[in-house]
Amino acid sequence: MPGTAPGANVNQATLPAPPRGLARDQAIARGYTAGSDHHRPTHLTRRIHTLLAVVVGAALGAGYMHVRDLGANRHVSVPSEPVRARSEHPLLDEVAEHVQREYVDPVSRGQLEQAAVEGMVASLDPHSEFLDAAAYDEMRVSTAGTYTGVGIEVSEQEGGRIVVVAPIEGSPADRAGVRTGDVLLEVGGRAVAPGSLDETIARMRGFEGSRVDIVIDRAGEPEPLHFDLERSEVHLRTVRAERLPGDYGYVRVSHFSDSTPGDFDGAILTLQATPGAAPLRGLVLDLRDNPGGVLESAVSVADSFLEGGMIVRADGRTPDASFEMDATPGDLLHGAPVVVLVDAGSASGAEIVAGALRDHGRATLMGERTYGKGSVQTVMPLRDGEALKLTTSRYFTPSGRSIQERGLEPDVRITAQAGAARHVYGRDAATDPEVRSALQYLRDRSLDKHVALATRR
């Protein structure tokens, strides 16, 4: 199935053109073709995203109350002296007036309006959010799966150090020799301060063809290393795959972006076409710590293992917020068994995949209970490059189950080892204890099948 981001629950012909900028977050989107009046579309656009991702962090802001003018429909005699027009939002205006006049520091009307909007949306649920231009850009980067930069995945570690998790394969940083474990000291001639992860990422991005200098500290090197990198388009990796012993396969999906379906199908085909190797006897699909992403991409991954039937159903207040997405014929594994690894970080789109495959009897879930996010967010572009991410639907698995605040219980429970590092880029999946447990389950299942066949003979 084609991958897009879930779109707005309105006919796109009525929407303004999306604002210019980059792209951002882990969310799930549903796009509708302009002029469509059908609420179960088969062809989807990418102009708006509906999100199915967990957003980490606290939403700040005061709640906003819309106060109606109770006297709006009453006949009121006009006094002899002029009367100031009655406000539609008297409480909000009264509070704003006090803040602007008496707060210890000056506050502009624009600041108060934005705080009111943020508070109003944040009061709805943990997943609805007002996105400023920077946050919206970053979300569109994540859902699109590409951006312009140097191609370094970084994380903030103890002490606030910004450390390279991995250079993205084929990126400028990868070609220049940046390595996993390198510590960033300077970007663009400015020192990397402890705890400045977002700022550091922003400075490494830029226009294609522009250049940026980075300085790193590498273990075993007596002096810092300098790299002069030319920014280019970088493809974000969401899929990693490798063969496991005994003709089994392993595929990890970190989140669902527009590029995930093609990458996923390509990874499966590559595993099956390994020279001299037998066809895959089974697959471990790793969705641990997968927060979700583009809805169509998640549905496409589930569809890769199904011949037909419903994958997900969503219900909302508007016609476009209610839809059903079904599988198409074609199982890439031709019925070979699948184990899906899940944990408390598996949410939204990951839960759609896991729930659909289990409900259709196509996979066994192993690990921990999933997060339990059963809602769909629609991202609606606003003025000045901002956007509103609003919960518009709740979704259900093929069996009709809602996982909202319940999650999915695994068929086989595996408790993650305390402090164990897992699904780290570059690590051999066969050394992961949970992957080994899943692999053993597949082997035992295969053995039981052979024993059953021998008994019938």
ZAMARGU-4260 file (C-alpha; in steps of 0.2 Angstrom, whole numbers, plus 5000, padded with zeros to 4 digits):
<rodrens>
0) 5000/5000/5000 | 5007/5018/4997 | 5013/5027/5012 | 5007/5044/5016 | 5004/5054/5032
5) 4986/5054/5038 | 4977/5069/5032 | 4965/5082/5038 | 4947/5077/5041 | 4941/5090/5029
10) 4940/5090/5010 | 4957/5096/5004 | 4949/5107/4991 | 4944/5119/5005 | 4961/5119/5013
15) 4975/5133/5011 | 4991/5128/5003 | 5003/5120/5016 | 5016/5133/5023 | 5033/5132/5016
20) 5047/5124/5026 | 5055/5107/5031 | 5045/5093/5039 | 5043/5084/5057 | 5038/5071/5071
25) 5032/5053/5074 | 5015/5054/5069 | 5002/5046/5058 | 4994/5054/5044 | 4979/5052/5032
30) 4978/5062/5016 | 4962/5064/5005 | 4962/5068/4987 | 4954/5085/4984 | 4935/5084/4980
35) 4933/5066/4987 | 4917/5064/4996 | 4921/5046/5001 | 4927/5042/5019 | 4936/5026/5015
40) 4949/5033/5002 | 4961/5022/4992 | 4972/5035/4985 | 4979/5047/4998 | 4989/5064/4997
45) 5002/5071/5008 | 4996/5088/5010 | 4991/5086/5028 | 4996/5073/5041 | 4985/5064/5054
50) 4997/5058/5068 | 4998/5041/5077 | 5014/5044/5087 | 5017/5047/5106 | 5024/5064/5110
55) 5036/5064/5124 | 5036/5080/5135 | 5025/5090/5146 | 5013/5103/5138 | 5013/5119/5147
60) 5000/5133/5147 | 4984/5138/5155 | 4967/5132/5150 | 4956/5143/5139 | 4938/5145/5142
65) 4926/5152/5129 | 4913/5162/5138 | 4897/5166/5128 | 4888/5182/5129 | 4872/5177/5138
70) 4863/5193/5133 | 4867/5191/5114 | 4849/5186/5110 | 4840/5197/5122 | 4832/5214/5119
75) 4842/5228/5128 | 4837/5246/5129 | 4850/5258/5123 | 4856/5270/5137 | 4858/5288/5134
80) 4877/5287/5136 | 4889/5277/5125 | 4892/5259/5130 | 4908/5249/5126 | 4904/5234/5115
85) 4903/5218/5125 | 4917/5206/5122 | 4914/5188/5116 | 4927/5182/5128 | 4925/5193/5144
90) 4935/5181/5156 | 4950/5179/5144 | 4950/5198/5141 | 4949/5202/5159 | 4963/5191/5164
95) 4974/5197/5149 | 4971/5215/5154 | 4977/5211/5172 | 4993/5202/5165 | 4997/5215/5153
100) 4995/5229/5166 | 5002/5221/5182 | 5013/5206/5178 | 5031/5209/5184 | 5038/5208/5167
105) 5031/5216/5151 | 5020/5203/5141 | 5014/5207/5123 | 4996/5203/5117 | 5004/5191/5104
110) 5012/5181/5118 | 4996/5180/5128 | 4986/5174/5113 | 4999/5160/5109 | 4999/5155/5127
115) 4980/5154/5127 | 4980/5144/5111 | 4993/5132/5118 | 4984/5130/5134 | 4967/5127/5126
120) 4974/5113/5115 | 4985/5105/5128 | 4969/5104/5140 | 4961/5092/5128 | 4972/5077/5129
125) 4990/5073/5130 | 4992/5071/5111 | 4984/5087/5104 | 4996/5101/5102 | 4999/5118/5095
130) 5015/5117/5084 | 5025/5133/5081 | 5035/5134/5065 | 5050/5125/5071 | 5041/5111/5079
135) 5030/5109/5063 | 5046/5109/5052 | 5054/5095/5063 | 5038/5085/5062 | 5038/5086/5043
140) 5056/5080/5042 | 5052/5065/5052 | 5036/5060/5043 | 5044/5064/5026 | 5059/5053/5030
145) 5072/5065/5022 | 5080/5082/5026 | 5095/5092/5021 | 5110/5091/5032 | 5126/5081/5036
150) 5118/5065/5041 | 5122/5062/5059 | 5111/5054/5072 | 5115/5061/5089 | 5109/5059/5107
155) 5112/5068/5123 | 5121/5057/5136 | 5127/5059/5154 | 5134/5076/5158 | 5125/5084/5143
160) 5138/5078/5130 | 5131/5077/5112 | 5137/5060/5106 | 5136/5052/5088 | 5124/5037/5089
165) 5128/5033/5070 | 5132/5042/5054 | 5118/5039/5042 | 5124/5027/5028 | 5129/5036/5012
170) 5128/5054/5021 | 5141/5067/5020 | 5146/5063/5038 | 5147/5044/5034 | 5158/5047/5018
175) 5169/5059/5028 | 5173/5046/5042 | 5162/5052/5057 | 5160/5037/5068 | 5148/5030/5082
180) 5154/5036/5099 | 5162/5053/5093 | 5158/5067/5104 | 5153/5084/5096 | 5164/5099/5102
185) 5160/5112/5089 | 5147/5115/5075 | 5149/5129/5063 | 5162/5137/5073 | 5152/5137/5089
190) 5155/5127/5104 | 5143/5113/5108 | 5136/5117/5126 | 5130/5103/5137 | 5112/5100/5135
195) 5110/5109/5118 | 5104/5094/5108 | 5090/5103/5098 | 5102/5118/5094 | 5116/5107/5089
200) 5104/5097/5077 | 5098/5114/5070 | 5115/5120/5066 | 5120/5104/5057 | 5105/5107/5045
205) 5104/5119/5031 | 5102/5122/5012 | 5109/5108/5000 | 5126/5113/4995 | 5131/5124/5009
210) 5145/5119/5021 | 5147/5117/5039 | 5163/5113/5050 | 5161/5101/5064 | 5175/5097/5077
215) 5174/5080/5087 | 5183/5071/5101 | 5187/5053/5097 | 5193/5040/5109 | 5211/5036/5106
220) 5215/5052/5096 | 5227/5064/5104 | 5219/5080/5096 | 5201/5084/5091 | 5196/5080/5073
225) 5190/5093/5061 | 5178/5089/5047 | 5172/5101/5033 | 5155/5094/5027 | 5144/5099/5012
230) 5126/5097/5017 | 5115/5086/5005 | 5098/5077/5006 | 5099/5064/5019 | 5087/5049/5019
235) 5082/5045/5037 | 5084/5026/5041 | 5068/5019/5049 | 5072/5000/5044 | 5086/4989/5048
240) 5087/4971/5043 | 5099/4956/5044 | 5099/4937/5043 | 5098/4927/5059 | 5106/4909/5061
245) 5095/4895/5054 | 5088/4905/5039 | 5078/4917/5049 | 5076/4935/5047 | 5076/4951/5058
250) 5069/4968/5053 | 5068/4983/5065 | 5056/4998/5061 | 5061/5013/5072 | 5046/5023/5067
255) 5034/5025/5052 | 5039/5038/5039 | 5033/5041/5021 | 5049/5031/5015 | 5046/5016/5027
260) 5035/5005/5015 | 5048/5005/5001 | 5062/5002/5013 | 5053/4988/5022 | 5048/4978/5007
265) 5066/4981/5000 | 5073/4974/5016 | 5062/4958/5016 | 5067/4955/4997 | 5085/4958/5001
270) 5085/4945/5015 | 5076/4933/5004 | 5088/4935/4990 | 5104/4933/5000 | 5116/4923/4988
275) 5117/4905/4993 | 5104/4906/5007 | 5088/4897/5008 | 5071/4905/5009 | 5067/4913/5025
280) 5059/4901/5037 | 5052/4915/5049 | 5054/4933/5054 | 5057/4943/5070 | 5049/4960/5067
285) 5055/4972/5080 | 5043/4986/5085 | 5050/4990/5102 | 5051/5008/5107 | 5042/5012/5090
290) 5031/5027/5094 | 5021/5027/5078 | 5022/5037/5062 | 5013/5039/5046 | 4997/5029/5046
295) 4998/5023/5028 | 5016/5017/5031 | 5011/5007/5046 | 4996/4999/5037 | 5008/4995/5022
300) 5020/4986/5034 | 5005/4975/5041 | 4999/4973/5023 | 5016/4965/5018 | 5011/4949/5028
305) 4992/4948/5024 | 4982/4942/5010 | 4966/4952/5014 | 4954/4958/5028 | 4953/4974/5038
310) 4969/4981/5046 | 4962/4996/5055 | 4946/5005/5058 | 4944/5023/5065 | 4929/5032/5071
315) 4927/5051/5073 | 4914/5065/5073 | 4916/5070/5055 | 4914/5059/5040 | 4933/5060/5035
320) 4938/5055/5053 | 4929/5038/5051 | 4938/5026/5039 | 4943/5008/5037 | 4959/5002/5029
325) 4960/4984/5022 | 4974/4973/5016 | 4978/4969/4998 | 4983/4951/4991 | 5001/4947/4993
330) 5011/4940/5007 | 5030/4944/5006 | 5034/4929/5017 | 5022/4917/5009 | 5015/4912/5026
335) 5031/4909/5035 | 5029/4913/5054 | 5032/4930/5061 | 5036/4935/5079 | 5033/4954/5083
340) 5043/4961/5098 | 5034/4974/5107 | 5036/4984/5124 | 5029/4998/5133 | 5037/5010/5120
345) 5027/5002/5106 | 5013/5014/5102 | 5000/5020/5090 | 5006/5014/5072 | 5016/5000/5080
350) 5001/4994/5089 | 4991/4995/5073 | 5003/4983/5065 | 5005/4971/5080 | 4986/4971/5083
355) 4981/4968/5065 | 4994/4954/5063 | 4988/4945/5079 | 4970/4947/5075 | 4972/4939/5058
360) 4982/4924/5066 | 4998/4930/5056 | 5010/4934/5071 | 5014/4930/5089 | 5017/4945/5100
365) 5032/4943/5112 | 5038/4956/5125 | 5029/4968/5136 | 5012/4976/5136 | 5011/4990/5123
370) 5009/5009/5127 | 4990/5010/5123 | 4988/5025/5112 | 4972/5022/5101 | 4969/5039/5094
375) 4973/5048/5078 | 4979/5065/5077 | 4976/5077/5061 | 4989/5090/5058 | 4981/5106/5051
380) 4992/5119/5044 | 4989/5137/5051 | 4996/5154/5046 | 5014/5159/5048 | 5020/5141/5046
385) 5012/5135/5062 | 5000/5120/5064 | 4987/5112/5075 | 4989/5094/5079 | 4972/5088/5085
390) 4965/5071/5090 | 4951/5068/5078 | 4948/5049/5078 | 4950/5033/5089 | 4955/5017/5080
395) 4951/4999/5083 | 4960/4983/5078 | 4951/4971/5066 | 4943/4962/5081 | 4935/4978/5086
400) 4946/4981/5101 | 4951/4998/5106 | 4969/4999/5114 | 4967/5016/5121 | 4975/5016/5138
405) 4974/4997/5138 | 4988/4992/5126 | 4991/4975/5119 | 4996/4961/5130 | 5009/4950/5122
410) 5005/4931/5119 | 5022/4927/5126 | 5029/4939/5140 | 5047/4943/5140 | 5054/4955/5153
415) 5068/4966/5147 | 5084/4964/5156 | 5088/4979/5167 | 5101/4990/5159 | 5102/4980/5144
420) 5106/4989/5128 | 5096/4984/5113 | 5092/4988/5095 | 5107/5000/5094 | 5113/5004/5077
425) 5127/4993/5072 | 5124/4979/5085 | 5122/4961/5080 | 5103/4957/5083 | 5108/4939/5086
430) 5116/4945/5103 | 5100/4953/5109 | 5092/4942/5123 | 5074/4946/5117 | 5078/4943/5099
435) 5086/4926/5104 | 5070/4922/5113 | 5060/4926/5098 | 5071/4916/5087 | 5070/4901/5099
440) 5051/4902/5098 | 5051/4901/5079 | 5063/4886/5079 | 5052/4877/5092 | 5037/4881/5082
445) 5045/4874/5066 | 5051/4858/5076 | 5033/4856/5082 | 5026/4856/5065 | 5039/4844/5059
450) 5035/4832/5073 | 5016/4834/5069 | 5019/4829/5051 | 5030/4814/5056 | 5016/4808/5068
455) 5002/4809/5054 | 5013/4799/5043
</rodrens>
